[in-house]
Amino acid sequence: MFLSELSRRDWFKALGVGMSVAAFGAVSNARADFVHKEDKTTGVLLDGSQARPCTLQNDGTVVRPAMNPPVISETDVLVVGGGPAGCCAAIAAARMGVKTTLVERYGHFGGLATGGLVVHILGHWIKENDQKIQATQGIGEEMMKRLEGLPNGIVKREFGKNPTLDAEVYKYLLVEMITEANIEVFLHSWASDAIIDDENNPETNRPVVRGAIIQTKLGPQAILAKQVVDTTGDGDVFVPAGVAHTQRMYDIGLPYRIGNLDRATPPEGSKRPRYLGDLTPIPGVNWVNMAGPSLDGVDVRILSKLELQHRKQIWKQVQEVRNSPGYENVYLMETAPQIGVRITRVIEGEATLTLQDARDGRKYDDCVGIGGAWHGDHIGWHIPYRCLLSKNVENILTAGRSLSAEPLMSDLVRVIPNCWVSGHAAGVAAAVAVKTETSAHNVPIHDVQKELRAQNAYLG
Ligand SMILES: Cc1cc2nc3c(=O)[nH]c(=O)nc-3n(C[C@H](O)[C@H](O)[C@H](O)COP(=O)(O)OP(=O)(O)OC[C@H]3O[C@@H](n4cnc5c(N)ncnc54)[C@H](O)[C@@H]3O)c2cc1C
């Protein structure tokens, strides 16, 4: 209730104290500072007549009424999911001059690399002709270079090493890069459905994706697009679009950060406590990675259970560190706001990456990037464009952890630099498809490769 609507006596009552006039004056002034002057309304009277709730039927089923979501944007390339793969895809497409829209369910970009506190950049070194080289170039490398130029952005950026970035600095950098590229952004928007053309492609008889539905505080809204890139990591658009896929499960964890390590004074010769983690760009702060049970990462009951379980475990782990001599001042600084789901849905692509092909160094004509493994002591593996393409639905690409790969290979595909590489490729391919007015399946691959090279990607 507003102060002006209250009598003085009511106001005292509301505060629960007998107050002097002087004190009231002070409260009144504080209110003037606190309440914004233009308390605007939308002018819409919500009388409930437009509400369309689900209904509970006699047989216990819940029925959702049909509705026509308003179209809030029409775009060329729609990228859904602003993690490492999605940000690279959106930046790459936008830099080619096509209208690009990026949808993200949270209020920041970076996916697991920021909200999941997965800050250790693995797998971008490979061996070529017995020389160690960095396979991740293009937008991923540009990001690392720019992080170097920001205070506390990245550490261990040394030849042959795996650096660690800072999640907050990376969030900031992504805002910079995404706004520089003039990308249309929808944050706080949870994609929940695909929009399919009401007619299949007459030549291939395959369904054609035309956009996505996002859930917002204003209800569902539609975004129409010429090409869609699903980088949600969980296939939240390609699954409702009917894309053939498999479901995987692997080690759901919850990384966290601990502070005050620079004030630790362990006695000489004492054993290093468990759960100390690894250094980050912030002095005295370590990040601690976590494994966990391999369960279904899209089942909300499981995710809820794991959040509770992991948070208890983290607390115990930190207490164990604090109980070690010299580490009494270490504290739990932050747990990842986003649970660490390593893998869920993976498309069945036009091609599938296999570990054997990677080991054999198999080359593909439609190579759109080179991936590396964790420790960089092996040859790089080619990423064929067809791994980003669904084999049964058109005009939808994927990249990052959900591209087509057999299970052992997914473990390599999903590390951050490899997601940068495949995201970069998906963005360029989607933009080439728009520019050449063709489907993602028919995109002229040489144009894609030429543009990727022009954007400093490494294709071997
Ligand atoms: C615990 C853990 C430890 C790991 N350790 C390492 C490591 O040390 N080094 C390494 O390189 N990699 C590591 N990885 C792997 C790496 O972090 C991920 O595989 C990588 O971040 C995947 O990138 P992505 O862009 O494909 O997906 P994500 O990072 O998952 O990004 C997906 C984005 O889409 C958004 N999104 C999801 N659903 C929707 C929706 N419906 N609507 C709108 N937006 C949506 C998400 O919010 C997110 O921003 C680890 C992963 C985990 C979970």
PDBQT file of the ligand as one rigid body, heavy atoms in Angstrom, charges set to zero:
ROOT
HETATM    1  C1  LIG A 501      30.700 -30.447 -14.585  1.00  0.00    +0.000 C 
HETATM    2  C2  LIG A 501      31.318 -30.234 -15.943  1.00  0.00    +0.000 A 
HETATM    3  C3  LIG A 501      32.679 -30.144 -16.082  1.00  0.00    +0.000 A 
HETATM    4  C4  LIG A 501      33.251 -29.922 -17.330  1.00  0.00    +0.000 A 
HETATM    5  N1  LIG A 501      34.611 -29.754 -17.425  1.00  0.00    +0.000 NA
HETATM    6  C5  LIG A 501      35.128 -29.263 -18.583  1.00  0.00    +0.000 A 
HETATM    7  C6  LIG A 501      36.472 -28.821 -18.633  1.00  0.00    +0.000 A 
HETATM    8  O1  LIG A 501      37.214 -28.906 -17.662  1.00  0.00    +0.000 OA
HETATM    9  N2  LIG A 501      36.926 -28.282 -19.804  1.00  0.00    +0.000 N 
HETATM   10  C7  LIG A 501      36.129 -28.164 -20.916  1.00  0.00    +0.000 A 
HETATM   11  O2  LIG A 501      36.603 -27.636 -21.938  1.00  0.00    +0.000 OA
HETATM   12  N3  LIG A 501      34.850 -28.600 -20.890  1.00  0.00    +0.000 NA
HETATM   13  C8  LIG A 501      34.335 -29.120 -19.758  1.00  0.00    +0.000 A 
HETATM   14  N4  LIG A 501      33.010 -29.489 -19.702  1.00  0.00    +0.000 N 
HETATM   15  C9  LIG A 501      32.206 -29.466 -20.946  1.00  0.00    +0.000 C 
HETATM   16  C10 LIG A 501      31.719 -28.081 -21.363  1.00  0.00    +0.000 C 
HETATM   17  O3  LIG A 501      31.523 -27.236 -20.284  1.00  0.00    +0.000 OA
HETATM   18  C11 LIG A 501      30.393 -28.174 -22.107  1.00  0.00    +0.000 C 
HETATM   19  O4  LIG A 501      30.298 -29.333 -22.862  1.00  0.00    +0.000 OA
HETATM   20  C12 LIG A 501      30.235 -26.969 -23.031  1.00  0.00    +0.000 C 
HETATM   21  O5  LIG A 501      30.062 -25.815 -22.243  1.00  0.00    +0.000 OA
HETATM   22  C13 LIG A 501      29.052 -27.172 -23.948  1.00  0.00    +0.000 C 
HETATM   23  O6  LIG A 501      28.829 -26.002 -24.683  1.00  0.00    +0.000 OA
HETATM   24  P1  LIG A 501      27.463 -25.812 -25.458  1.00  0.00    +0.000 P 
HETATM   25  O7  LIG A 501      27.469 -24.440 -26.010  1.00  0.00    +0.000 OA
HETATM   26  O8  LIG A 501      27.261 -26.957 -26.370  1.00  0.00    +0.000 OA
HETATM   27  O9  LIG A 501      26.333 -25.978 -24.336  1.00  0.00    +0.000 OA
HETATM   28  P2  LIG A 501      26.111 -25.235 -22.946  1.00  0.00    +0.000 P 
HETATM   29  O10 LIG A 501      27.374 -24.722 -22.373  1.00  0.00    +0.000 OA
HETATM   30  O11 LIG A 501      25.302 -26.158 -22.136  1.00  0.00    +0.000 OA
HETATM   31  O12 LIG A 501      25.233 -23.977 -23.378  1.00  0.00    +0.000 OA
HETATM   32  C14 LIG A 501      23.872 -24.116 -23.715  1.00  0.00    +0.000 C 
HETATM   33  C15 LIG A 501      23.202 -22.761 -23.554  1.00  0.00    +0.000 C 
HETATM   34  O13 LIG A 501      21.849 -22.862 -23.955  1.00  0.00    +0.000 OA
HETATM   35  C16 LIG A 501      20.993 -22.316 -22.957  1.00  0.00    +0.000 C 
HETATM   36  N5  LIG A 501      19.738 -23.054 -23.022  1.00  0.00    +0.000 N 
HETATM   37  C17 LIG A 501      19.520 -24.344 -22.702  1.00  0.00    +0.000 A 
HETATM   38  N6  LIG A 501      18.242 -24.677 -22.929  1.00  0.00    +0.000 NA
HETATM   39  C18 LIG A 501      17.645 -23.566 -23.403  1.00  0.00    +0.000 A 
HETATM   40  C19 LIG A 501      16.322 -23.279 -23.838  1.00  0.00    +0.000 A 
HETATM   41  N7  LIG A 501      15.368 -24.209 -23.835  1.00  0.00    +0.000 N 
HETATM   42  N8  LIG A 501      16.041 -22.032 -24.263  1.00  0.00    +0.000 NA
HETATM   43  C20 LIG A 501      16.996 -21.055 -24.277  1.00  0.00    +0.000 A 
HETATM   44  N9  LIG A 501      18.271 -21.276 -23.879  1.00  0.00    +0.000 NA
HETATM   45  C21 LIG A 501      18.583 -22.520 -23.460  1.00  0.00    +0.000 A 
HETATM   46  C22 LIG A 501      21.744 -22.555 -21.656  1.00  0.00    +0.000 C 
HETATM   47  O14 LIG A 501      21.302 -21.702 -20.643  1.00  0.00    +0.000 OA
HETATM   48  C23 LIG A 501      23.184 -22.286 -22.109  1.00  0.00    +0.000 C 
HETATM   49  O15 LIG A 501      23.497 -20.923 -22.074  1.00  0.00    +0.000 OA
HETATM   50  C24 LIG A 501      32.424 -29.792 -18.474  1.00  0.00    +0.000 A 
HETATM   51  C25 LIG A 501      31.037 -29.897 -18.342  1.00  0.00    +0.000 A 
HETATM   52  C26 LIG A 501      30.491 -30.113 -17.092  1.00  0.00    +0.000 A 
HETATM   53  C27 LIG A 501      29.003 -30.201 -16.976  1.00  0.00    +0.000 C 
ENDROOT
TORSDOF 0
